[in-house]
Structures are given as C-alpha cells and as structure tokens.
Amino acid sequence: MVYKIDSSKCIGCHTCMGVCPAMAIGPDAAGKCMIDPNKCMSCGTCAAICPVGAISPEMK
C-alpha cells in the first residue's frame, strides 16, 4: 500500500513535504504535491497532517 494525493483537493501548501520521513513527496509542475510510490514507506504521516484531506492510501 502506498499513499496518493488527489490533485483536485491539494491546495499546494506543501505541509506534507516537510513531514515525509522518506522524502517521497515533491511538487508537480502546477505546484501541487505528488508522491513517488517508489519512495513511499506507507507510514501515513502525510495523510495525518494534510489540512484538506487530499492524501489517502491506495492499494497496489
């Protein structure tokens, strides 16, 4: 399981980038966040901190 960011909900605050222990989150071309599934440790820290609930687990 990895986490995924719903770009339609993401407000680009980048809060999740600062808390990701795997450094798996970065900005896309529009300034919103995206998660690199190859780096994601599935810890859920990003989902817990997202102020708009844009991050959720995705079964692979």
C-alpha positions as a Markdown table, in Angstrom:
| # | Residue | x | y | z |
|---|---|---|---|---|
| 1 | Met | 0.0 | 0.0 | 0.0 |
| 2 | Val | 1.2 | 3.5 | -0.9 |
| 3 | Tyr | -0.4 | 6.9 | -0.4 |
| 4 | Lys | -1.8 | 9.0 | -3.2 |
| 5 | Ile | -2.6 | 12.7 | -3.4 |
| 6 | Asp | -5.8 | 13.8 | -5.0 |
| 7 | Ser | -4.7 | 16.8 | -7.1 |
| 8 | Ser | -8.2 | 18.2 | -7.2 |
| 9 | Lys | -8.1 | 18.5 | -3.4 |
| 10 | Cys | -4.5 | 19.5 | -2.9 |
| 11 | Ile | -4.1 | 23.2 | -2.2 |
| 12 | Gly | -0.3 | 23.2 | -2.7 |
| 13 | Cys | 0.6 | 24.1 | 0.9 |
| 14 | His | 3.5 | 21.6 | 0.9 |
| 15 | Thr | 2.9 | 20.7 | 4.6 |
| 16 | Cys | 3.2 | 17.0 | 3.7 |
| 17 | Met | 6.6 | 17.6 | 2.1 |
| 18 | Gly | 8.0 | 18.8 | 5.3 |
| 19 | Val | 6.9 | 15.8 | 7.4 |
| 20 | Cys | 7.6 | 12.9 | 5.0 |
| 21 | Pro | 10.4 | 10.8 | 6.6 |
| 22 | Ala | 11.1 | 9.2 | 3.2 |
| 23 | Met | 11.3 | 12.5 | 1.3 |
| 24 | Ala | 8.8 | 10.9 | -1.2 |
| 25 | Ile | 6.7 | 14.0 | -1.8 |
| 26 | Gly | 7.6 | 16.8 | -4.2 |
| 27 | Pro | 5.8 | 19.5 | -6.2 |
| 28 | Asp | 4.4 | 18.8 | -9.6 |
| 29 | Ala | 4.5 | 21.4 | -12.5 |
| 30 | Ala | 1.4 | 23.1 | -11.1 |
| 31 | Gly | 2.9 | 23.5 | -7.6 |
| 32 | Lys | 0.7 | 20.8 | -6.1 |
| 33 | Cys | 2.2 | 17.8 | -4.3 |
| 34 | Met | 2.8 | 14.3 | -5.6 |
| 35 | Ile | 4.1 | 11.2 | -4.0 |
| 36 | Asp | 6.8 | 9.0 | -5.5 |
| 37 | Pro | 5.4 | 5.5 | -5.0 |
| 38 | Asn | 8.9 | 4.0 | -5.2 |
| 39 | Lys | 10.0 | 6.0 | -2.1 |
| 40 | Cys | 6.7 | 6.0 | -0.1 |
| 41 | Met | 7.1 | 3.9 | 3.1 |
| 42 | Ser | 3.3 | 3.8 | 3.7 |
| 43 | Cys | 3.7 | 5.4 | 7.2 |
| 44 | Gly | 0.6 | 7.7 | 6.8 |
| 45 | Thr | 2.3 | 10.8 | 8.3 |
| 46 | Cys | 1.4 | 12.8 | 5.2 |
| 47 | Ala | -2.3 | 11.8 | 5.3 |
| 48 | Ala | -2.5 | 12.6 | 9.0 |
| 49 | Ile | -1.0 | 16.1 | 8.5 |
| 50 | Cys | -2.8 | 17.2 | 5.3 |
| 51 | Pro | -5.2 | 20.1 | 6.2 |
| 52 | Val | -7.6 | 19.3 | 3.4 |
| 53 | Gly | -7.7 | 15.5 | 3.4 |
| 54 | Ala | -6.2 | 15.2 | 0.0 |
| 55 | Ile | -4.0 | 12.2 | 0.8 |
| 56 | Ser | -5.3 | 8.7 | 1.2 |
| 57 | Pro | -4.0 | 5.1 | 1.0 |
| 58 | Glu | -4.1 | 3.3 | -2.3 |
| 59 | Met | -3.8 | -0.5 | -2.7 |
| 60 | Lys | -1.3 | -1.5 | -5.3 |
